[in-house]
Amino acid sequence: MARIFAITNQKGGVGKTTTGVNLAASLTATRRRVLLVDMDPQGNATMGSGVNKEDVEVTIGDVLLGQAKPGEAILPLEDLGYDLLPANGDVTGAEVELMTALRREYRLADAIAPISERYDFIIVDCPPALNMLTVNALVAAHGVIIPMQCEYYALEGLTALMNTIDQIRRWANPALKIEGLLRTMFDPRNNLANDVSKQLLDHFGDRVYRTIIPRNVRLAEAPSHGLPAMRYDRSSRGSLAYLALAGEILRRDAESAAAAT
């Protein structure tokens, strides 16, 4: 049964899609079977995986509306090693239709349940908003990964996201937990970044990943080539950081499994 992670932050530009694409590629490099689900109408995870979103005929929007089965939308990306459930601008229309649909919050959970045994991990890249698409991801997920820059306004946005996660726990997904907070675009020379990082560690403790994603030119360039960083430049600091994150996630899972036995 797949572990399902929603990667979310209602603040844009924090490295959310970069994390989704590179975590999928890094977990694949450890021989895990991975599905990346693009829930963002901008289709950035789709484009960042080398797929032209304008050429996609069946999207996650069709799946959410019950107009297609997941298998009809999933694209196996043999060069990258993971599968993709793509998105494009059509998903905006699907979100509008979802507002009056039955079981509207459970559409993603219902859709991926029959295919979850095919994968070890399902990574869901959410839009930068707390909307119905993000709610679907949180209802379907086992854990939430929150990428964030260490800056002042990031802490304000984090409070709203935590409240949303608490609400989802209460009425739809009691098992949902914060898998981890990921510090992204980190520059250790910046005093504010170091101060905010310390506040996160003081408040959230071991829920903050030890892995830190640095500011890295190669990491920023990779999406324009339709590649994860490890395929664009495997030796770059950004690529190595995401490989380290995948390792940390796998270690946490192993420790949790050991503790449960």
C-alpha positions as CSV (number, residue, x, y, z in Angstrom):
1,M,0.0,0.0,0.0
2,A,1.4,3.4,-1.0
3,R,2.4,6.1,1.4
4,I,0.6,9.2,0.2
5,F,2.1,12.6,0.8
6,A,0.5,16.0,0.0
7,I,3.1,18.7,-0.6
8,T,1.3,21.9,0.2
9,N,1.7,25.5,1.2
10,Q,-0.8,28.2,0.2
11,K,2.1,30.6,-0.3
12,G,3.5,30.4,-3.8
13,G,7.2,30.4,-4.7
14,V,8.4,28.3,-1.8
15,G,9.7,25.4,-3.8
16,K,6.6,23.2,-3.6
17,T,6.6,21.9,-7.1
18,T,10.4,21.7,-7.1
19,T,10.0,19.5,-4.0
20,G,7.4,17.3,-5.6
21,V,9.3,16.6,-8.8
22,N,12.7,16.1,-7.1
23,L,11.4,14.0,-4.3
24,A,9.6,11.8,-6.8
25,A,12.9,11.4,-8.8
26,S,14.9,10.8,-5.7
27,L,12.6,8.1,-4.3
28,T,12.7,6.5,-7.7
29,A,16.5,6.5,-7.5
30,T,16.2,4.3,-4.3
31,R,14.2,1.8,-6.4
32,R,10.8,2.8,-5.0
33,R,7.7,2.8,-7.2
34,V,6.4,6.4,-7.4
35,L,3.4,8.2,-8.7
36,L,3.5,12.0,-8.9
37,V,0.0,13.6,-9.0
38,D,-0.1,17.2,-10.3
39,M,-3.2,18.9,-8.7
40,D,-2.2,22.4,-9.8
41,P,-4.0,23.9,-12.8
42,Q,-0.7,25.6,-13.6
43,G,0.7,22.2,-14.5
44,N,4.2,23.0,-13.3
45,A,4.9,19.5,-12.0
46,T,3.8,18.2,-15.4
47,M,6.0,20.6,-17.3
48,G,8.9,20.0,-14.8
49,S,8.6,16.3,-15.6
50,G,9.2,17.0,-19.3
51,V,5.5,16.7,-20.4
52,N,3.9,19.5,-22.5
53,K,0.8,20.3,-20.5
54,E,-1.0,21.6,-23.7
55,D,-0.6,18.2,-25.3
56,V,-2.2,16.3,-22.4
57,E,-5.7,15.0,-23.3
58,V,-6.7,13.4,-20.0
59,T,-5.8,15.1,-16.7
60,I,-6.4,14.7,-13.0
61,G,-9.4,16.9,-13.5
62,D,-11.1,14.2,-15.6
63,V,-10.3,11.7,-12.9
64,L,-11.7,13.9,-10.1
65,L,-15.0,14.3,-12.0
66,G,-15.3,10.6,-12.7
67,Q,-14.9,11.1,-16.5
68,A,-11.8,9.0,-16.6
69,K,-10.1,6.3,-14.6
70,P,-6.6,6.9,-13.2
71,G,-5.1,4.4,-15.6
72,E,-6.4,6.4,-18.5
73,A,-4.7,9.5,-17.3
74,I,-1.4,8.2,-15.8
75,L,1.7,8.7,-18.0
76,P,4.6,6.4,-17.4
77,L,7.8,8.5,-17.7
78,E,10.3,5.8,-18.5
79,D,13.2,8.1,-18.7
80,L,12.6,9.6,-15.2
81,G,11.4,6.3,-13.6
82,Y,8.2,7.6,-12.1
83,D,4.6,7.8,-13.3
84,L,2.7,11.1,-13.6
85,L,-0.9,12.0,-13.3
86,P,-0.8,15.3,-15.2
87,A,-2.6,18.6,-15.0
88,N,-3.2,21.7,-17.1
89,G,-5.6,24.6,-17.2
90,D,-8.6,22.3,-17.6
91,V,-8.3,21.4,-14.0
92,T,-9.6,24.9,-13.0
93,G,-13.0,24.0,-14.6
94,A,-13.0,20.6,-12.8
95,E,-12.5,22.4,-9.5
96,V,-15.6,24.6,-10.2
97,E,-17.7,21.5,-11.0
98,L,-16.5,19.8,-7.9
99,M,-18.1,22.4,-5.7
100,T,-21.5,20.9,-6.3
101,A,-20.5,17.2,-6.6
102,L,-21.3,14.4,-4.2
103,R,-18.3,13.4,-2.0
104,R,-16.5,16.3,-3.4
105,E,-13.7,16.2,-0.8
106,Y,-13.1,12.5,-1.3
107,R,-12.7,12.4,-5.1
108,L,-8.9,12.0,-5.1
109,A,-9.0,9.4,-2.3
110,D,-11.6,7.4,-4.1
111,A,-9.7,7.6,-7.4
112,I,-6.3,6.5,-6.2
113,A,-7.5,3.8,-3.7
114,P,-7.7,1.1,-6.4
115,I,-4.2,1.8,-7.7
116,S,-2.3,2.5,-4.5
117,E,-0.9,-1.0,-4.3
118,R,1.0,-0.4,-7.5
119,Y,3.2,2.2,-5.8
120,D,5.4,2.6,-2.7
121,F,4.8,6.4,-2.7
122,I,2.2,8.7,-4.1
123,I,3.3,12.4,-4.1
124,V,0.6,15.0,-4.6
125,D,1.7,18.5,-5.7
126,C,-1.0,20.9,-4.5
127,P,-1.9,24.3,-5.9
128,P,-0.7,27.4,-3.9
129,A,-4.2,27.9,-2.3
130,L,-6.3,26.2,0.4
131,N,-9.0,25.3,-2.2
132,M,-11.1,22.2,-3.0
133,L,-8.1,20.7,-4.9
134,T,-5.9,21.0,-1.8
135,V,-8.6,19.7,0.4
136,N,-8.9,16.6,-1.8
137,A,-5.2,16.1,-1.4
138,L,-5.3,16.4,2.3
139,V,-8.2,14.0,2.7
140,A,-6.4,11.4,0.6
141,A,-3.0,11.8,2.2
142,H,-1.3,10.0,5.1
143,G,1.1,12.9,5.7
144,V,1.7,16.5,4.7
145,I,5.1,17.9,3.7
146,I,5.3,21.6,4.0
147,P,8.1,23.4,2.0
148,M,8.7,26.9,3.3
149,Q,11.3,29.6,3.0
150,C,12.7,30.9,6.3
151,E,11.3,34.4,6.1
152,Y,8.9,36.4,8.2
153,Y,5.7,36.0,6.2
154,A,6.2,32.3,5.9
155,L,5.3,31.9,9.6
156,E,2.1,33.8,9.2
157,G,1.0,31.5,6.4
158,L,1.9,28.4,8.3
159,T,-0.7,29.2,11.0
160,A,-3.5,29.2,8.5
161,L,-2.3,25.9,7.0
162,M,-2.1,24.3,10.4
163,N,-5.7,25.3,11.1
164,T,-6.8,23.8,7.8
165,I,-4.9,20.5,8.6
166,D,-6.6,20.4,12.0
167,Q,-10.1,20.9,10.4
168,I,-9.4,18.1,7.9
169,R,-8.4,15.8,10.8
170,R,-11.6,16.5,12.7
171,W,-14.1,15.8,9.9
172,A,-12.5,13.8,7.2
173,N,-9.1,12.3,7.8
174,P,-8.2,11.6,11.4
175,A,-5.0,9.8,10.5
176,L,-3.5,12.9,8.7
177,K,-0.3,14.1,10.2
178,I,2.4,16.6,9.5
179,E,5.1,14.5,7.9
180,G,7.6,17.3,8.0
181,L,8.5,20.9,7.5
182,L,11.1,21.4,4.8
183,R,13.3,24.5,4.8
184,T,13.8,25.5,1.1
185,M,15.9,28.1,-0.8
186,F,18.0,28.4,2.3
187,D,20.9,30.8,2.5
188,P,22.9,30.4,5.7
189,R,24.4,33.9,5.3
190,N,21.0,35.4,5.8
191,N,20.4,36.3,9.5
192,L,16.6,36.3,9.2
193,A,16.7,32.9,7.6
194,N,18.7,31.5,10.5
195,D,16.4,33.2,13.0
196,V,13.2,31.7,11.4
197,S,14.9,28.3,11.1
198,K,15.6,28.4,14.9
199,Q,12.0,29.3,15.6
200,L,10.8,26.4,13.5
201,L,13.1,24.0,15.3
202,D,12.0,25.4,18.7
203,H,8.3,25.1,18.0
204,F,8.1,21.9,15.8
205,G,11.1,20.0,17.0
206,D,11.8,16.8,15.1
207,R,8.9,17.5,12.7
208,V,11.4,19.8,10.9
209,Y,13.4,17.8,8.4
210,R,17.1,17.8,9.2
211,T,17.7,18.1,5.4
212,I,17.8,21.7,4.2
213,I,17.3,22.6,0.5
214,P,19.8,25.3,-0.4
215,R,19.5,28.1,-2.9
216,N,21.0,26.5,-6.0
217,V,21.3,27.7,-9.6
218,R,21.2,24.2,-11.1
219,L,18.1,23.4,-9.1
220,A,16.4,26.5,-10.4
221,E,17.4,25.8,-14.0
222,A,16.3,22.2,-14.1
223,P,12.5,22.8,-14.7
224,S,13.2,24.8,-17.8
225,H,14.7,21.6,-19.3
226,G,11.8,19.5,-18.1
227,L,14.0,17.5,-15.8
228,P,14.4,16.8,-12.1
229,A,17.7,18.2,-10.8
230,M,19.3,14.8,-10.4
231,R,18.8,14.2,-14.1
232,Y,19.9,17.7,-15.0
233,D,23.0,17.8,-12.8
234,R,23.2,14.9,-10.3
235,S,26.2,16.3,-8.5
236,S,24.6,19.7,-7.8
237,R,24.0,20.8,-4.2
238,G,20.2,20.9,-4.9
239,S,20.1,17.4,-6.3
240,L,22.2,16.0,-3.4
241,A,19.9,17.7,-0.9
242,Y,16.8,16.0,-2.4
243,L,18.5,12.7,-2.4
244,A,19.2,13.3,1.3
245,L,15.6,14.2,1.9
246,A,14.4,10.9,0.3
247,G,16.8,9.1,2.6
248,E,15.5,10.9,5.6
249,I,11.9,10.1,4.7
250,L,12.8,6.4,4.2
251,R,14.6,6.3,7.6
252,R,11.6,7.8,9.4
253,D,9.3,5.3,7.8
254,A,11.6,2.4,8.8
255,E,11.8,3.7,12.4
256,S,8.0,4.1,12.6
257,A,7.5,0.6,11.3
258,A,10.0,-0.8,13.8
259,A,8.3,1.1,16.6
260,A,4.9,-0.3,15.6
261,T,6.1,-4.0,15.9
